[in-house]
Amino acid sequence: MIIIFARLLLIFIVVPIVELALLIEIGSRIGLLLTLLLIGATGVVGATLARNQGMIVYTKIREKLSGGQIPAHNLIEGLLILIGGITLLTPGVLTDIIGFLLIIPFSRPFFVKLAKNIFQRYINKNQFKTKSNFSFHSDFSHKDDYVDVEYEEEKEDDDR
């Protein structure tokens, strides 16, 4: 409970204070008008970049699905782009830096790996066990994100 409170405190109090301090400092150096233009420009550029990168990931997801594969990696990328887009719409320098790092393709692999590690820790912590001691474990590190299934059609009996 204390950890959740500390995270909420960080998100809703510390981050806005840091953002405000950075905006005041930038405003004192380049002026109010340029600071406001900077905030607006990062929002527009960020929203455009998020839209473009989101469409690229969406296309990759559709390709994986049409090929019978589970697009786990692409879904995580899509989530990061969504989070990056939201942080870019929030006024502030720190959130803009985080947002751009989540959206631009060359820095996103670091965050994908980080997200997979977080998901894996969560799965390991909350591992599902049945009465027969069977445990469900998901491994994000494997490359085969698809299921190979064979089936046979049964012929109906015409003698009924």
C-alpha positions in Angstrom: 0.0 0.0 0.0 2.9 2.4 0.8 4.5 1.6 -2.6 1.3 2.5 -4.4 1.0 5.8 -2.4 4.6 6.6 -3.2 4.1 6.1 -6.9 1.0 8.2 -6.9 2.8 10.9 -4.9 5.6 10.9 -7.5 3.2 11.0 -10.5 0.8 13.7 -9.2 3.1 15.9 -7.1 6.8 15.5 -7.8 6.5 15.3 -11.6 4.3 18.5 -12.0 6.6 20.4 -9.6 9.7 19.4 -11.7 7.8 20.3 -14.9 6.8 23.7 -13.5 10.3 24.4 -12.4 11.7 23.5 -15.8 9.1 25.6 -17.6 9.8 28.6 -15.4 13.6 28.2 -16.0 13.1 27.9 -19.8 10.7 30.8 -19.8 13.2 33.0 -18.0 15.9 32.2 -20.5 14.0 32.3 -23.8 10.8 34.2 -22.9 7.2 33.5 -22.4 6.1 33.4 -26.1 8.9 31.1 -27.2 8.2 28.8 -24.2 4.5 28.6 -25.2 5.5 27.9 -28.8 7.8 25.2 -27.7 5.1 23.5 -25.7 2.7 23.8 -28.6 5.3 22.5 -31.1 6.2 19.5 -29.1 2.5 18.6 -28.7 1.9 18.9 -32.5 5.1 17.1 -33.5 4.5 14.4 -30.8 0.9 13.8 -31.9 2.0 13.5 -35.5 4.9 11.1 -34.7 2.6 9.1 -32.4 0.0 8.7 -35.2 2.6 7.7 -37.8 4.4 5.2 -35.5 1.0 3.9 -34.3 0.0 3.2 -37.9 3.2 1.3 -38.6 2.7 -0.8 -35.5 -0.9 -1.4 -36.4 0.1 -2.6 -39.8 2.6 -5.0 -38.2 -0.1 -6.3 -35.8 -2.4 -7.0 -38.8 0.3 -8.8 -40.7 1.1 -11.0 -37.7 -2.5 -11.8 -37.1 -3.1 -12.6 -40.8 -0.1 -14.9 -40.7 -1.6 -16.8 -37.7 0.9 -15.4 -35.2 0.3 -13.6 -31.9 1.7 -10.0 -32.1 2.9 -9.8 -28.5 5.9 -7.6 -29.3 3.9 -5.3 -31.5 1.2 -4.9 -28.9 3.8 -3.8 -26.4 5.2 -1.3 -28.9 1.6 0.0 -29.5 1.1 0.4 -25.7 4.4 2.4 -25.4 3.4 4.6 -28.4 0.1 5.3 -26.7 1.8 6.2 -23.4 4.3 8.3 -25.3 1.5 10.2 -27.1 -0.3 10.9 -23.8 2.9 12.2 -22.2 3.5 14.4 -25.2 0.1 16.0 -24.9 0.9 16.8 -21.2 2.6 20.2 -21.1 6.1 20.0 -19.8 9.7 19.3 -20.7 10.3 16.1 -18.7 7.1 14.5 -20.0 8.0 15.5 -23.6 11.4 13.9 -23.3 9.9 10.7 -22.0 7.2 10.8 -24.6 9.6 11.2 -27.5 11.8 8.4 -26.1 8.8 6.1 -26.1 7.7 7.0 -29.6 10.9 7.2 -31.7 11.9 3.9 -33.2 15.6 3.7 -32.2 15.0 4.2 -28.4 11.8 2.1 -28.2 13.5 -1.4 -28.1 15.0 -0.5 -24.7 11.5 0.3 -23.3 10.0 -2.8 -25.0 12.6 -5.0 -23.2 11.9 -3.1 -19.9 8.1 -3.7 -20.3 8.6 -7.4 -21.1 10.7 -7.7 -18.0 8.1 -6.0 -15.9 5.3 -8.2 -17.4 7.5 -11.3 -16.8 8.1 -10.4 -13.1 4.3 -9.8 -12.7 3.6 -13.2 -14.2 6.2 -14.9 -12.1 4.9 -13.2 -9.0 1.3 -14.1 -9.8 1.9 -17.5 -11.3 -1.3 -19.5 -11.8 -1.4 -22.9 -10.2 -4.1 -25.5 -10.3 -4.8 -28.3 -7.8 -2.8 -30.7 -9.9 0.4 -28.6 -9.4 0.3 -27.6 -13.1 1.7 -24.1 -13.4 1.1 -21.6 -16.2 4.2 -19.7 -17.2 4.5 -17.3 -20.1 8.0 -16.7 -21.5 8.3 -13.5 -23.6 11.8 -14.4 -24.7 10.9 -17.1 -27.2 10.6 -16.2 -30.9 7.7 -18.6 -31.9 4.7 -16.5 -31.0 2.3 -18.8 -32.8 0.4 -22.0 -32.3 0.5 -24.8 -34.9 -2.7 -26.7 -35.0 -3.8 -29.7 -37.1 -7.4 -30.8 -37.5 -9.5 -33.4 -39.4 -13.0 -32.9 -40.6 -15.4 -35.6 -39.5 -17.8 -36.9 -42.2 -21.4 -37.2 -41.2 -22.9 -40.6 -41.4 -25.6 -40.8 -44.1 -27.2 -44.0 -42.7 -29.2 -42.2 -39.9 
